[in-house]
Amino acid sequence: MEPKVLYILFLSLMIPGSFSVKFTFKNNCPYTVWPGILTNPDKSLFPTSGFELATGASQSSDAPANWGGRFWARTGCDGHQFTCTTGNCGPTLQCNGAGGTPPTTLAEFTLNGDGGKDFYDVSLVDGFNLPVSITPEGAGCSSTTCSADVNSICPPDLSVKGSDGRIIACKSACLAFDQPQYCCKGEFASPDKCQPTKYSTIFKNACPQAYSYAFDDKTSTFTCPTGANYVIAFCP
């Protein structure tokens, strides 16, 4: 190999984020979804912040190896004014730095974090709109999922209904009531003070691997050595 080529290769190894991680999005839902993407403020942008994904379709994008942020699925989007019944992030296909309006099921990532590991989780802290799973590829790491239809067991005081009266999303207790004991804030802003509630337990029983409230770390945060690719499946 030529010295110049070796030098370029060496430089690429020294530049953070010079290698990419492939994310593949799959839609197993019996309806179209519109994935939304929000990049964390201190990270390089994901290649797209929103797209359409038909039933049975898949799409892949390469992210910087040190990327961090969240994915979610918008549902019931109107292609003309582009408003969505769940997960809305603004009047365009691209979310352009806006997060999804809760309740939405989130797939969250911090790539190349502490100890050279990727950190990932499925979160219901902002509520639930549809099932989501995360599956690492190429590293033998554990997948995590919320595969249950939480909407089917959502209590009336947390339910969000569509125009036809059908439950289309389930709020978290924090979103529904905005009280410190549910939001883990104020005097409850620590793991020992903020404990599971009757509402978060509904989420946890349905999806044991997912975050059910802010300090639900022990059973809900997953790690994988940096270098894996990931599959995000909607309605796994």
C-alpha positions, 0 to 999 in steps of 0.5 A, spaced: 500 500 500 502 506 498 504 511 504 499 516 502 494 511 502 496 509 509 496 516 511 489 517 509 487 511 512 491 513 519 487 520 519 480 517 518 481 513 524 483 519 528 477 523 526 471 522 530 465 520 527 469 518 520 466 511 520 458 511 519 453 506 522 447 503 518 440 504 521 435 500 517 428 502 518 422 497 517 415 498 517 411 492 519 405 496 521 398 495 516 399 502 515 404 507 512 408 511 517 412 517 517 419 516 521 421 522 525 428 523 527 431 528 532 439 529 533 441 531 540 444 538 540 451 536 540 452 531 535 452 531 527 446 531 524 443 525 521 442 524 514 434 525 514 430 528 519 423 525 516 421 520 511 415 516 508 415 508 509 409 504 506 407 498 509 412 492 508 417 497 506 424 498 509 429 504 508 437 505 510 441 511 512 448 512 515 449 516 521 456 518 524 459 513 528 458 518 534 451 520 533 446 521 538 438 522 538 431 519 537 427 516 532 419 515 532 414 514 527 408 519 525 402 516 524 395 518 520 399 524 516 396 528 511 400 529 505 397 536 503 398 540 510 402 535 513 399 534 520 399 527 523 395 524 528 401 522 532 408 524 533 407 530 529 413 535 528 411 540 524 407 541 517 413 538 513 415 531 511 422 533 514 422 534 522 428 539 521 430 539 529 423 539 532 421 533 536 415 529 535 409 531 539 408 526 545 405 521 546 410 517 542 414 511 542 421 513 542 428 509 540 433 513 543 441 512 541 448 514 544 453 512 539 460 511 541 459 513 548 462 511 555 467 506 554 467 505 547 460 503 547 453 504 544 447 506 548 440 504 546 433 504 549 426 504 547 422 509 551 415 510 553 417 516 558 413 520 553 407 515 552 406 510 546 403 510 539 405 504 536 410 498 538 418 499 536 424 494 536 431 495 536 436 490 533 443 490 533 447 487 527 454 484 527 456 484 534 452 479 538 448 484 542 441 484 545 435 487 542 430 491 546 423 491 544 416 494 546 412 489 541 405 490 545 399 494 543 399 498 549 393 502 546 389 496 547 390 496 555 391 504 556 386 507 562 381 512 560 385 518 563 391 516 559 388 515 552 388 519 546 382 518 541 382 519 534 376 522 530 373 515 529 373 514 537 379 509 536 385 510 541 391 512 537 396 513 543 397 512 550 399 518 554 404 517 560 402 519 567 407 525 567 404 528 560 397 527 562 397 530 569 404 534 570 405 532 577 412 531 580 411 524 582 410 522 575 415 526 572 421 525 577 422 532 578 422 537 584 423 533 590 422 527 586 428 528 582 432 522 584 432 515 583 430 513 590 425 518 591 421 517 584 418 510 584 414 506 579 407 508 580 400 504 578 400 508 571 408 506 569 407 499 572 401 498 566 407 500 561 412 496 564 408 490 565 406 490 557 413 492 555 418 489 560 424 492 556 422 499 555 423 505 559 416 506 563 418 512 567 425 517 567 429 512 572 427 506 569 434 504 567 436 498 570 432 494 566 431 498 560 438 501 558 442 496 553 449 497 550 453 494 545 460 495 543 461 501 538 461 498 530 454 495 530 449 497 525 441 497 527 435 495 525 429 499 527 422 496 526 415 499 527 410 494 529 415 488 530 
